[in-house]
Amino acid sequence: MTSHKTPQTMKPATAAKKLNVYLEATPAEFQEGVVSRDELNALQTDPPEWLRELRRNGPHPRPVVAARLGVSNSGLARGGITEALTTEQIEALKAENPDWLQHERATQAEVRKEAARIKNKSREDSGS
């Protein structure tokens, strides 16, 4: 007997997360179907125009917005940003540089600095 392997598939929400795009902004056929591992790889390797456009101009999902602003997801929430933003909106926020954004960027910088310090310390401890 030969066994036929069924292709591994994922929900559109999972695929959108892996592609770093906002699901609600994807085409209807993407949102309504399932995505195989091969299809996901093809989208990543040779993105169609709609995917390139979404990555370039958005709207972007919260993790992408947070990364582009240099803050955490929690920092976005504290700043009152709960929706997906376009690249234009992100750039406008950067230009405006409100107090909450300055504060959250400083907090994020401290978190990164502390993480690096701990990593270096553990490296030193294991090396001696």
C-alpha positions as CSV (number, residue, x, y, z in Angstrom):
1,M,0.0,0.0,0.0
2,T,1.2,3.5,-0.8
3,S,0.4,6.3,1.5
4,H,-0.5,9.6,0.1
5,K,0.8,12.5,2.1
6,T,-1.7,15.3,2.4
7,P,-0.1,18.7,2.2
8,Q,0.2,20.6,5.5
9,T,-2.2,23.5,5.5
10,M,-2.8,26.5,7.7
11,K,-5.5,29.0,8.4
12,P,-5.3,32.3,6.6
13,A,-4.7,34.1,9.9
14,T,-1.6,31.9,10.6
15,A,-0.3,32.5,7.0
16,A,-0.8,36.2,7.4
17,K,1.1,36.2,10.7
18,K,4.0,34.3,9.1
19,L,4.0,36.8,6.1
20,N,3.8,39.8,8.5
21,V,0.7,41.2,6.9
22,Y,-2.6,42.4,8.3
23,L,-5.2,39.6,7.4
24,E,-8.1,42.0,6.9
25,A,-6.1,43.8,4.2
26,T,-5.4,40.7,2.2
27,P,-7.5,39.7,-0.9
28,A,-10.8,37.8,-0.2
29,E,-9.5,34.6,-1.8
30,F,-6.6,34.6,0.6
31,Q,-8.8,35.2,3.6
32,E,-11.4,32.6,2.7
33,G,-9.1,29.7,1.7
34,V,-6.5,27.6,3.4
35,V,-2.8,28.0,2.6
36,S,-0.5,25.1,2.1
37,R,3.2,25.1,3.2
38,D,4.2,25.1,-0.5
39,E,1.9,28.1,-1.2
40,L,3.3,30.0,1.8
41,N,6.9,29.3,0.6
42,A,5.9,30.5,-2.9
43,L,4.4,33.7,-1.4
44,Q,7.6,34.4,0.6
45,T,10.0,33.6,-2.3
46,D,8.1,35.4,-5.1
47,P,5.5,37.7,-3.5
48,P,2.6,38.8,-5.8
49,E,1.9,42.5,-6.2
50,W,-0.8,42.6,-3.5
51,L,1.7,41.2,-1.0
52,R,4.5,43.6,-2.0
53,E,2.0,46.5,-1.8
54,L,0.8,45.5,1.7
55,R,4.4,45.1,3.0
56,R,5.3,48.5,1.5
57,N,2.3,50.6,2.4
58,G,0.2,48.6,4.9
59,P,-2.0,48.6,6.8
60,H,0.5,46.7,9.0
61,P,-0.3,44.4,11.9
62,R,0.6,45.5,15.4
63,P,3.9,43.7,15.7
64,V,5.1,45.4,12.5
65,V,3.8,48.8,13.7
66,A,5.6,48.3,17.0
67,A,8.9,47.3,15.3
68,R,8.8,50.3,12.9
69,L,8.2,52.7,15.8
70,G,10.8,51.0,18.0
71,V,8.4,50.1,20.8
72,S,6.9,47.0,22.3
73,N,3.3,45.8,21.5
74,S,2.5,46.8,25.1
75,G,3.9,50.2,24.5
76,L,1.6,50.6,21.5
77,A,-1.4,49.8,23.7
78,R,-0.3,52.2,26.4
79,G,0.0,54.8,23.6
80,G,-3.6,54.2,22.6
81,I,-2.7,52.5,19.3
82,T,-5.0,49.5,18.9
83,E,-5.6,49.4,15.1
84,A,-3.4,48.5,12.2
85,L,-1.6,51.5,10.7
86,T,-0.4,52.3,7.2
87,T,3.2,53.2,6.5
88,E,2.1,56.8,6.0
89,Q,0.4,56.9,9.5
90,I,3.6,55.4,11.1
91,E,5.8,58.0,9.4
92,A,3.4,60.7,10.6
93,L,3.6,59.4,14.2
94,K,7.4,59.4,14.0
95,A,7.4,62.9,12.7
96,E,5.0,64.1,15.4
97,N,7.0,62.1,18.0
98,P,4.4,62.4,20.8
99,D,5.5,62.2,24.5
100,W,4.2,58.6,24.8
101,L,6.3,57.5,21.8
102,Q,9.4,59.1,23.3
103,H,8.8,57.4,26.6
104,E,8.1,54.0,25.1
105,R,11.2,54.2,22.9
106,A,13.3,55.0,25.9
107,T,11.7,52.1,27.8
108,Q,12.4,49.8,24.9
109,A,16.0,51.0,24.7
110,E,16.5,50.2,28.4
111,V,15.0,46.7,28.0
112,R,17.4,46.0,25.1
113,K,20.3,47.3,27.1
114,E,19.4,45.2,30.1
115,A,18.9,42.1,27.9
116,A,22.4,42.7,26.4
117,R,23.9,43.1,29.9
118,I,22.4,39.8,31.1
119,K,23.5,38.0,28.0
120,N,27.1,39.3,28.4
121,K,27.1,38.5,32.0
122,S,25.9,34.9,31.4
123,R,28.6,34.6,28.7
124,E,31.3,35.7,31.0
125,D,30.0,33.5,33.8
126,S,30.0,30.4,31.6
127,G,33.4,31.3,30.1
128,S,35.3,31.4,33.4
